[in-house]
Amino acid sequence: MIPTPFDYQAPATLEEAVALLASDLDGAKVLAGGHSLIPAMKLRLAQPQLLVDIARIKSLSYIREEGDEIRIGATTTHYELESSDLLKRICPLLPACAASIGDVQVRNKGTIGGSVAHSDPAGDWPAAVLALDADLVLVGTNGERTVKAENFFVHLLTTDLQPGEILREIRIKKPSGRFAHAYQKVPHPASGFAVVGVAVNLALNDDGSCKSAGIGITGVAVKAYRAKAVESALAGSNLDDNTIAAAVTHVCDGIDPTGDLYASSDYRRHLAQVHTRRAIQAAKAH
Ligand SMILES: Cc1cc2nc3c(=O)[nH]c(=O)nc-3n(C[C@H](O)[C@H](O)[C@H](O)COP(=O)(O)OP(=O)(O)OC[C@H]3O[C@@H](n4cnc5c(N)ncnc54)[C@H](O)[C@@H]3O)c2cc1C
């Protein structure tokens, strides 16, 4: 199908982009990689009057260390995250997650900010930013505010972003000391999106026991979530097989797993348990 008619603006600065969005709070929409928004427009699920293309704002694309944080600009592409030597060294969960997304074309155009802002229930980035307890920096005409990833994902395709706001940056505390990361995904055979995706971020003591755990789950429910009961069961443990097996039985606590034509609710719950166990084992083995 063909999208409804729309205007297009490609501002050179973030300030101009914020002003353009503010000029039409109901009708304007941010365009980043376009790999979720354009298909939605072609299906007429989204009918913006004005697209504000932020992909050309150079100052929004970066991966850098700043103090004890990793800072990632919103328009950094999946490919840039996948191929970052810095991230492979200091936060391997991010390149592992990026590598699991779509195909080469999708990874070349799609952005981390677009994926997080879209809050697709089967999107990969939400699981990773939850596991890493990321802070999301949002900017609008009233200035800037920071929201924890945990509070950002509100519901299906719905986030805490307010009309006119742009997700500017993702901030992650640099993993320090011993840590273990893994991303495990069961891709849908047709779309490649996550039927279940599990992001694991373990902080370890010198003896290999678990200081704390961050577990982000996508694909299972209407929005990505942190499996807090699993995190608590792992923290302070020796990460032995019995502890992990018992912990993962809690991965859907408080969650009503989605059922669809491909995977029933019970099957998704089963997959979530199996792949959370595998992801924790894989992280531990590295
Ligand atoms: C064939 C195909 C396969 C795919 N496979 C996968 C997959 O396996 N896993 C996966 O996770 N994703 C997958 N995707 C989606 C892809 O990762 C998208 O790139 C991503 O979901 C959206 O990012 P984008 O930069 O393209 O955003 P866009 O499509 O430009 O925007 C998406 C939404 O976010 C808003 N938005 C974008 N950036 C910002 C911002 N900085 N601040 C505020 N709002 C913003 C837009 O207004 C829009 O509502 C696939 C897409 C395709 C077409």
The ligand as a Gaussian input file, in Angstrom:
#p B3LYP/6-31G(d) Opt

LIG

0 1
 C       12.828000      -7.057000       7.492000
 C       12.984000      -6.512000       8.892000
 C       13.476000      -7.353000       9.876000
 C       13.639000      -6.880000      11.192000
 N       14.100000      -7.737000      12.150000
 C       14.251000      -7.280000      13.419000
 C       14.746000      -8.135000      14.452000
 O       15.078000      -9.309000      14.235000
 N       14.838000      -7.622000      15.709000
 C       14.502000      -6.323000      15.986000
 O       14.616000      -5.910000      17.131000
 N       14.049000      -5.490000      15.023000
 C       13.931000      -5.934000      13.768000
 N       13.485000      -5.072000      12.798000
 C       13.166000      -3.673000      13.160000
 C       14.417000      -2.822000      13.026000
 O       15.345000      -3.157000      14.036000
 C       14.090000      -1.324000      13.142000
 O       15.220000      -0.679000      12.658000
 C       13.797000      -0.793000      14.505000
 O       12.753000      -1.452000      15.155000
 C       13.335000       0.670000      14.453000
 O       14.448000       1.484000      14.289000
 P       14.481000       2.581000      13.173000
 O       15.711000       3.374000      13.404000
 O       14.316000       1.934000      11.860000
 O       13.222000       3.490000      13.595000
 P       12.041000       4.095000      12.724000
 O       11.359000       3.028000      11.953000
 O       12.502000       5.288000      11.994000
 O       11.087000       4.591000      13.926000
 C       10.387000       3.671000      14.729000
 C        9.517000       4.448000      15.730000
 O       10.314000       5.075000      16.713000
 C       10.179000       6.513000      16.654000
 N       11.540000       7.017000      16.840000
 C       12.639000       6.652000      16.126000
 N       13.739000       7.192000      16.669000
 C       13.326000       7.934000      17.725000
 C       14.001000       8.734000      18.698000
 N       15.350000       8.834000      18.733000
 N       13.271000       9.372000      19.640000
 C       11.907000       9.246000      19.652000
 N       11.216000       8.490000      18.777000
 C       11.916000       7.836000      17.822000
 C        9.550000       6.810000      15.302000
 O        8.784000       7.997000      15.333000
 C        8.700000       5.570000      15.096000
 O        7.493000       5.709000      15.821000
 C       13.302000      -5.521000      11.494000
 C       12.824000      -4.671000      10.484000
 C       12.664000      -5.160000       9.191000
 C       12.151000      -4.225000       8.132000

